[in-house]
Amino acid sequence: MDFAYSEEQRMLTDSLRRLVTDNWTYAKRRERQRAGVMDQSAWNSLVELGVAGLMVPQDFGGFGESPATMLVVHYELGRGLVSEPAISSAVMGTTLLANSHNETLKSQWLGALAEGEAILSVAWQEEGERYALRPLCTRATATEKGFSIDGRKVLVWHAACSQALIVSAVLDGEIALFLVPSDSKGLSISDYPTFDGARASTVGFESVSLSSEHLIAKGEEALALLTQTLDFGITALCAQACGAMQALTDITIQYLKTRKQFGQPLANFQVLQHRLADMLTHAEMALSSTYVAVAGLDEKDAAKRSRLVSMAKVEVAAAGRFVGESAVQLHGGMGMTDELDVGDYFKRLSFADQLLGDTNYHLQRMQDLGH
């Protein structure tokens, strides 16, 4: 796979960087966090640049772009700590639905996703089950009109601003995936902020009725779809983390150039130069690993794809911790305050380690899938 930017990718990168620089400043991010709801105008600005329709097939009104372009986009979003549902909906929800065989739902939802008129969230985690893909407590039963769902999902990313949820449930002893409109009777959403300033929810289902067309997939097909979806989401998350590391390194370099000690800039001290070099090395290793994961998304062997993605997630998590901790330390006491961007980037990088599978989970997955 060629990772040299094409002319279109360079233009997209330039436009995204300008947008993020203007609309995701420290002050504007904090204002959105205090509001506690998704800023629709901020999301619309991303939609206008094609972020929402990036992974939507062209037949359904999207751009049908490659994973390489996904990396380009999410790297820039990571530089600005964008918290809108670019991964949860524009990557994960879109990827799952687009690769399914439910043509009715694809016709109904993919065009709306590309236009930014709808947001999808994937609800798969359950309390006490950590990152397990197979549901235990959320169950679906067949009815005369379709299905009824009961259960509870936790840590559902951006559920409160979504128009529908893709929900995993046990159906006839097998995993099944359903598309559940957010306004369905019996569905409850309890929204809360996450550590890094985004939003997540606990979602309850009490006899939620669905027609038969809302079944996306079941059995091994459903498990394969969910696994593929998470692999795409993890890779986009890695790309955003790499963008955040680059931005945080740039901020730290600028600080050391302007802050003086003993009459000279801190950047002149060799020991601090060595730490900066280590930060740059870790960030570059993380980006290289993310390139490998992006290339792996095109693998026909699902086990190999997932193994490459897990390898990248482990590398990016370790690099993120090192870069974040180093930036805080190099800023001295100011690095611990809430008045600087440094803490925001450190939180995002720390949270990225836990999101969509922590290091222990991915190390175990690599072992299970073989070397």
C-alpha positions in Angstrom: 0.0 0.0 0.0 1.3 3.4 -1.0 1.2 5.9 1.9 2.5 8.9 0.0 -0.2 11.5 0.0 -2.1 11.9 -3.2 -3.0 15.4 -4.4 -6.6 14.9 -3.1 -5.3 13.7 0.2 -3.0 16.7 0.6 -5.9 19.0 -0.2 -8.1 17.2 2.3 -5.3 17.3 4.9 -4.8 21.1 4.5 -8.5 21.8 4.7 -8.9 19.6 7.8 -5.9 21.2 9.5 -7.3 24.7 9.0 -10.7 23.7 10.2 -9.4 21.9 13.3 -7.0 24.8 14.1 -9.9 27.3 14.0 -12.7 25.3 15.5 -11.0 23.0 18.0 -9.0 25.4 20.1 -8.5 24.9 23.8 -11.4 27.4 24.6 -13.9 25.9 22.2 -13.2 22.3 23.3 -13.7 23.2 26.9 -16.9 25.1 26.0 -18.3 22.0 24.3 -17.3 19.8 27.2 -19.2 22.0 29.6 -22.3 22.0 27.4 -22.5 18.2 27.8 -24.0 17.7 24.3 -22.7 17.3 20.9 -22.1 20.6 19.1 -24.1 20.1 15.9 -22.4 23.0 14.1 -19.0 21.5 14.8 -20.1 18.1 13.5 -21.6 19.7 10.4 -18.3 21.4 9.6 -16.7 17.9 9.6 -19.5 16.6 7.5 -19.0 19.3 4.9 -15.4 18.2 4.5 -16.5 14.6 3.9 -15.6 13.0 7.2 -19.0 11.4 7.7 -19.2 10.0 4.2 -15.6 8.9 3.9 -16.2 5.2 4.3 -19.7 5.1 2.8 -19.7 3.3 -0.6 -20.2 5.5 -3.6 -23.4 3.6 -4.5 -25.0 5.0 -1.4 -23.8 8.6 -1.8 -20.5 8.4 0.0 -16.9 8.6 -1.1 -15.9 5.0 -0.7 -12.4 5.9 0.3 -9.6 3.5 1.2 -8.2 2.8 4.7 -5.2 4.9 3.8 -7.4 8.0 3.4 -9.0 7.1 6.7 -5.6 7.3 8.3 -5.0 10.8 6.8 -8.3 12.1 8.1 -8.1 10.7 11.6 -4.5 11.7 12.1 -5.6 15.4 11.6 -8.6 14.9 13.8 -6.3 13.6 16.5 -4.1 16.7 16.3 -7.1 18.7 17.4 -8.5 16.3 20.0 -11.8 16.2 18.0 -14.4 14.4 20.3 -17.3 14.2 17.8 -18.4 10.8 16.6 -16.0 10.5 13.7 -14.8 7.0 14.8 -18.0 5.6 16.5 -20.3 6.5 13.6 -18.3 7.5 10.5 -15.9 4.5 10.8 -17.5 1.8 13.0 -21.2 2.2 12.5 -20.7 2.9 8.8 -18.2 0.0 8.2 -20.5 -2.5 9.9 -23.6 -1.5 8.0 -21.8 -1.1 4.7 -20.3 -4.6 4.8 -23.6 -6.3 5.9 -26.1 -8.0 3.5 -29.1 -6.1 4.7 -29.8 -4.0 1.7 -32.9 -2.5 3.2 -31.1 -0.9 6.1 -28.2 0.1 3.9 -30.5 2.0 1.6 -32.3 3.6 4.6 -29.2 4.7 6.5 -26.0 4.9 4.5 -27.0 7.9 2.5 -28.2 9.7 5.7 -24.8 8.9 7.4 -22.9 10.3 4.4 -24.9 13.5 4.5 -24.5 13.9 8.3 -28.3 13.5 8.8 -27.8 10.4 11.0 -25.3 9.1 13.5 -24.9 5.4 14.5 -23.3 4.0 17.6 -22.2 0.4 18.2 -23.4 -1.0 21.5 -21.5 -4.2 22.2 -19.9 -4.0 25.7 -21.7 -5.4 28.8 -21.0 -4.9 32.5 -18.4 -7.3 33.9 -17.5 -8.6 30.4 -14.7 -6.1 29.6 -14.0 -6.4 25.9 -15.7 -9.7 25.1 -17.4 -9.7 21.7 -20.1 -12.3 22.4 -23.0 -10.9 24.5 -24.3 -12.6 27.5 -27.0 -10.5 29.2 -28.6 -8.7 26.2 -31.0 -11.1 24.6 -33.3 -11.1 21.6 -36.4 -13.3 21.2 -38.5 -13.8 18.1 -42.0 -12.5 18.1 -44.9 -12.5 15.6 -43.8 -9.2 14.2 -40.1 -9.5 14.5 -38.0 -9.4 17.6 -37.9 -8.2 21.2 -34.7 -7.1 22.9 -34.0 -7.0 26.6 -30.7 -6.2 28.3 -28.2 -3.5 29.1 -25.1 -2.1 27.3 -22.3 0.0 28.9 -19.7 2.5 27.5 -21.7 3.1 24.3 -19.7 5.8 22.6 -21.7 8.8 21.6 -25.0 7.0 22.1 -26.9 10.2 23.3 -26.4 12.0 19.9 -27.1 8.9 17.7 -30.3 8.3 15.7 -29.8 4.5 16.0 -27.7 1.9 17.7 -26.2 -1.3 16.3 -26.7 -3.7 19.2 -25.3 -7.2 19.8 -27.6 -9.7 21.5 -28.0 -13.4 22.0 -30.6 -14.9 19.6 -31.3 -18.6 19.6 -28.0 -19.2 21.3 -26.0 -17.2 18.7 -24.7 -13.7 18.5 -26.9 -11.4 16.4 -26.7 -7.7 15.4 -29.7 -5.4 15.3 -30.2 -1.8 14.2 -32.3 -0.2 17.0 -33.7 3.4 16.4 -32.8 5.6 19.4 -36.4 6.6 19.8 -37.7 3.0 20.2 -40.1 2.5 23.1 -38.4 0.7 26.0 -34.9 2.1 25.2 -33.2 4.3 27.8 -30.0 6.2 27.5 -28.0 7.4 30.5 -25.3 9.8 29.2 -22.0 10.8 31.0 -18.7 12.4 30.2 -15.6 10.2 29.7 -12.1 10.9 31.1 -10.9 12.5 27.9 -13.8 14.9 27.5 -16.0 12.8 25.1 -19.4 11.2 25.9 -20.6 7.7 26.5 -23.7 6.1 27.8 -25.3 3.2 29.5 -28.2 1.9 27.4 -31.1 -0.2 28.7 -33.5 -2.3 26.6 -36.8 -3.3 28.1 -39.0 -5.3 25.6 -37.8 -3.2 22.7 -39.8 -4.3 19.7 -38.2 -4.5 16.2 -39.4 -5.6 12.8 -37.6 -8.4 11.1 -35.8 -6.1 8.7 -33.8 -4.7 11.7 -31.8 -7.9 12.0 -28.4 -7.1 10.4 -26.7 -10.5 10.8 -26.5 -13.5 13.1 -24.1 -16.3 13.9 -20.6 -16.3 12.5 -21.5 -13.6 10.0 -22.4 -11.3 12.9 -19.3 -12.1 14.8 -17.1 -11.5 11.7 -18.9 -8.2 11.0 -18.4 -7.0 14.6 -14.7 -8.0 14.6 -14.0 -6.3 11.3 -15.8 -3.1 12.6 -13.7 -3.0 15.7 -10.5 -3.5 13.7 -11.4 -0.5 11.6 -12.3 1.5 14.7 -9.1 0.5 16.5 -7.0 1.6 13.5 -8.8 5.0 13.3 -8.2 5.4 17.0 -4.5 4.6 16.5 -4.3 7.3 13.8 -5.9 9.8 16.1 -3.5 9.0 18.9 -0.6 9.4 16.5 -1.9 12.9 15.5 -2.3 13.8 19.2 1.3 12.7 19.9 2.6 14.8 17.1 0.7 17.9 18.3 1.8 17.3 21.9 5.4 17.0 20.8 5.1 20.2 18.8 3.6 22.0 21.9 6.4 20.7 24.1 9.1 21.8 21.7 7.7 25.3 21.4 7.5 25.5 25.2 11.1 24.5 25.7 12.2 27.1 23.1 10.5 29.9 24.9 10.9 29.0 28.5 14.2 30.1 29.9 16.4 28.8 32.8 19.8 30.2 33.8 19.5 32.8 31.0 19.0 30.4 28.2 16.0 28.4 26.6 15.3 25.0 28.1 15.7 23.6 24.6 19.5 24.2 24.9 19.9 21.7 27.6 21.1 18.4 26.2 19.3 16.1 28.6 16.0 17.7 27.5 16.9 17.4 23.9 17.5 13.7 24.5 14.0 13.4 26.0 12.5 15.2 23.0 14.3 12.9 20.7 12.8 9.9 22.5 9.4 11.4 22.2 9.8 11.8 18.5 11.1 8.3 18.1 8.1 6.8 20.0 5.7 8.8 18.0 7.3 7.8 14.7 7.2 4.1 15.8 3.6 4.4 16.6 2.8 6.0 13.3 4.7 3.3 11.4 2.8 0.6 13.3 -0.5 2.3 12.4 0.6 2.2 8.7 1.0 -1.6 9.1 -2.5 -1.8 10.7 -4.0 0.2 7.8 -2.4 -2.1 5.3 -3.7 -5.0 7.3 -7.3 -3.9 6.9 -7.2 -5.0 3.3 -6.2 -8.6 4.3 -8.6 -11.3 3.3 -7.3 -13.4 6.2 -9.4 -12.0 9.1 -7.0 -13.5 11.7 -4.0 -11.9 10.2 -5.9 -8.6 9.9 -6.8 -8.6 13.6 -3.3 -9.6 14.6 -1.8 -6.7 12.8 -4.3 -4.3 14.3 -3.7 -5.6 17.8 0.1 -5.2 17.3 -0.4 -1.6 16.3 -2.7 -0.9 19.3 -0.1 -2.2 21.7 2.6 -0.1 20.2 0.5 3.0 20.0 -0.6 2.6 23.6 2.9 2.4 24.9 4.1 5.3 22.8 1.1 7.4 23.9 1.9 6.8 27.6 5.6 7.7 27.0 4.9 10.9 25.0 2.1 12.0 27.3 4.1 11.5 30.5 7.2 13.1 29.0 5.3 16.2 27.9 3.9 16.7 31.4 7.3 16.3 33.0 9.0 18.6 30.5 6.4 21.3 31.3 7.3 21.0 35.0 4.6 22.1 37.5 2.6 23.8 34.7 2.1 20.4 33.0 -0.1 19.4 35.9 -2.4 22.4 35.7 -5.8 22.5 33.9 -4.9 25.7 32.1 -2.7 24.0 29.4 -3.4 21.8 26.4 -0.9 19.3 27.7 -3.2 17.7 30.2 -6.0 17.4 27.6 -3.7 15.5 25.2 -2.3 13.3 28.0 -5.9 12.4 29.0 -6.8 11.5 25.4 -3.7 9.4 25.0 -4.3 7.6 28.3 -7.9 6.9 27.4 -7.0 5.6 24.0 -5.1 2.9 25.8 -8.3 1.6 27.4 -10.7 2.2 24.5 -11.6 -0.7 22.2 -9.4 -3.1 24.1 -6.5 -2.3 26.5 -2.9 -3.6 26.1 -3.6 -6.8 28.0 -6.6 -7.6 25.8 -4.7 -7.1 22.6 -1.6 -9.0 23.8 -4.0 -11.9 24.6 -5.7 -11.6 21.2 -2.4 -11.7 19.4 -1.5 -14.9 21.3 -4.9 -16.5 20.5 -4.6 -15.6 16.8 -1.1 -17.0 16.6 2.2 -15.4 15.6 
